[in-house]
Amino acid sequence: MKDEEIEEILQRGSRIPQQVEPALLKRIAESIHPSLRPVRPLPPPWVLTCGLILICAAVALAGAERTGFNGIANLGPWARVLIFATLSILGWMAGRALVAELIPGDRHRFSPHVLLTIVCLTLLGVFALLFRDYRSDHFISAGSACLLAGSLVAIPAGLLSWLLLRRGFAVNPVAAGLVGGALAGVSGVTMLELQCANFQALHVLVWHTGVIPVCAGAGALLGSAFRATAHLRRDT
């Protein structure tokens, strides 16, 4: 092949394609225009995060109100400050991460699994520092009751959080479900710390902290089911 032929091929490939007729563009615009509706922008991420924190705190208080505030009443001042300050910080981290999952293109500071690990390890560290009674009276019966109570409180916290963020879009439903479950789990643990007066270290370390991974796993399963349903609808 000669140089002239190669040059001619390159010139043909670089030619500007024929422009679309204005009449065709006008017809396309007219067909799309009736379906267009103005979209109300989402509030800033910090506003949404504050809303999530308020929801989780309100649900935790409402849950503890039914059974009493024996837990916080029997904690010392230092323990109260450390536990609830930690839960507030972890709730903010999880809430901000959930907002990021439901706003495409928003910044993700941690992956969902790293966030879950941070939340669980932080709680374990705080509880291990504060509670030193390693007896295990009624370990299974008392512990499973707290795990169930914390998980049940997490359900309304998760539902109300979803209602607040329902106009968002989860690019990865599994990740969003895991983070949302972890946030709801923080609400459940907060309720337990308000009402549970069982300060045995193993009880708090295993059963109270266990609410977080249980709720996060449930959220991830719901996200997986949602994604599978969406794929099924798209295929049909």
C-alpha positions, 0 to 999 in steps of 0.5 A: 500500500502506497503512502498516498493510499494510507493518507487517503484512508486516514482522511476519510476516517477523520471526516466530520460525519453528516450533521443531523437535520434540524427538523429531526432534532425538533421532532425528538425534542417535541416528543421528549418535552411532555415527559420532562418534569422539574426535579427538586434537588436534594438537601446538602449531605450534612443536612441529610446526615443530621436528619439520619442522626435525629431519626436514630436518636429518636428511635433509640429513646422511644425504644428505651422509654418502653422498658426504662433507662436503667442502663444510663442511670447506673453508668458512671459519668465518665462511662456515659460520656465515652459511650454516647459520644462514641455512638454519636461519632459512629452514627455520624460516620455511618449516616454520612456514608449512607448519604454518599451511597445514595448520591451518585458521584458523592465522595466515599471516605471508607468502603462499606466493609471498612466502615463496618469494621471500624464501627465494631472494633471501636465499640469493642474497644470502648466496652472492653475499657469500661466493663471489667466484670467477666462473669457470664450469668445467663449469658445466652438467655440474657444476651439473645434477648438484648440482641433481639431487642436491639435488632427490633429497634433497628427496623424502624430506624432503618425504615425511617432512614430510607424514607428520608433518603428515598429520592436518592439512588443507590448505584450499589444496593448491597453496599447501601444496604450494608451501610444502612443496616450498620446505621440502624444497628447503631440506633439499636445499640444506643437503645441497649446502652440506655436501658440495659443494666447488665454490665458484664463485659462478655454480655456487652462485648458479644451481644450489644456489639453483635447488633451491628453486624447482624443489622448490617448483614440484614441490610446487605441481604435486602440490598441484594434482593432489591438488585436481583429484583431490578435485574429481573424486571429489566430482563423481562 
